[in-house]
Amino acid sequence: MVHAAPGALDAGFGSGGTAVTSLGTNLVGYGAGVAVQPDGAILLAGYTTSPSYTDADFTLVRYNPDGTLDTSFGSAGAVFTDFRGARDFGHAVAVQPDGAILVAGPAASGVNTDFAVARYTAGGQLDTGFGTSRTVLTDFGSGSDAGYAIVLQPDGQILVAGRAENGVQGFALARYSADGSVDTSFGSGGMVTTDFGGGIDEGRAAALQPDGAVLVAGRAANGADYDLAVARYEGNAFDVTPDAFTFADVDDAVQGEVQSSGLITISGLGTSTAVPVSIQGPGEYALNGGTTYVTGIHWISNGDRLNVRHASASSPGGSVTTALTVGGIMAPNGVAHVGAAEAVSGSFISTTVAGASGSSGGGSAAPLELLILIAALLLAPARQAALRTAAAPDRPMGPIRGQRR
């Protein structure tokens, strides 16, 4: 198979490597955040607005892995969310362990905006069990607030970072429980603001470190223009490293046949902590003894069970290795590992029988069992004659032909 050069557009994606989606006449569309679901589907979050920009709604679109619009999602592939009849701008998207989708950004009310978060089911419907009226709005003070980044903690809590204006504009960070309620144990009433020097400061990106600390990056005013800025906030420590695990290898595999490992049970994680699991090398894995095998990243917790499988080598004495990695923290987009040192890996190895051949020809040595069978067949007549001779009774010798008695 011939592959295009790294960095070249993937001709198999969308139309020549790109996908452009129009969501209606007289609508202006903006994509601001992207995430990948475990099955490879692509989520694009942003907003759509009228050409006059007098109104805007959160917009969430889903594409199939090949770049075609997934028309089974929401309404013909897209979901629109209006918070209060004004301008709402989706900026960040993340996928939760249960498959639900979070989108965060600012939502306007009059001249000001507030942090806004919406949660959608895997099928693209607003989740009625999240927040109040299926959405969450957070006001930091008297001015305009805007969320630009979203991070999921391993314990299910949700972090949204951005800016808040309350006399001065600074970095803003809010934490929510999994149900959308504000976590009042965090900061002051669930919120934190940071002023770098009295100017206009704005957080635009966030990440979670393995020790639970939260990083927010953006810009800080210096009186004349802006500088790069980053702030680190204390967080909760998470036990995201599972206990070590091993798979029993298969040493007598038949060539080219599916080999399955035994089940392992995940342990050693913190209470309510979910961590990613991924696979490296050829093969796939299944969750909790199921018959559906996958290759993408999923979230697991203590007590979950996993097994892997792969096709054995097609040559005698060949081996195939499949590695499973569990633990660590996920990046906001739901794909990349953060704190890989916190993860644990185990390998499942199958090796085919040396000297055996699953195809004719090729000069491979015949199995020992076959050689023994051939030797037995060749020696059978002589062995049978010897047995008849040994079993015959003694009797007098008769006259030689031509000799009289």
Secondary structure, 3 states (H helix, E strand, C coil): CCCCCCCCCCCCCCECCECCCCCCCCCEEEEEEEEECCCCCEEEEEEEECCCCCCEEEEEEEECCCCCECCCCCECCEEEECCCCCEECCCEEEECCCCCEEEEEEEEECCEEEEEEEEECCCCCECCCCCECCEEEECCCCCCCEEEEEEECCCCCEEEEEEEECCCEEEEEEEECCCCCECCCCCECCEEEECCCCCECEEEEEEECCCCCEEEEEEEECCCCEEEEEEEECCCCCCCCCCCCCCCCEEEECCCCEEECCCEECCCCCCCCCEEEEEECCCEEEECCCCCEECCCEEECCCCEEEEEEECCCCCCCEEEEEEEECCEECCCCCCEECHHHCEEEEEEEEECCCCCCCCCCCCCCCHHHHHHHHHHHHHHHHHHHHHHHHCCCCCCCCCCCCCC
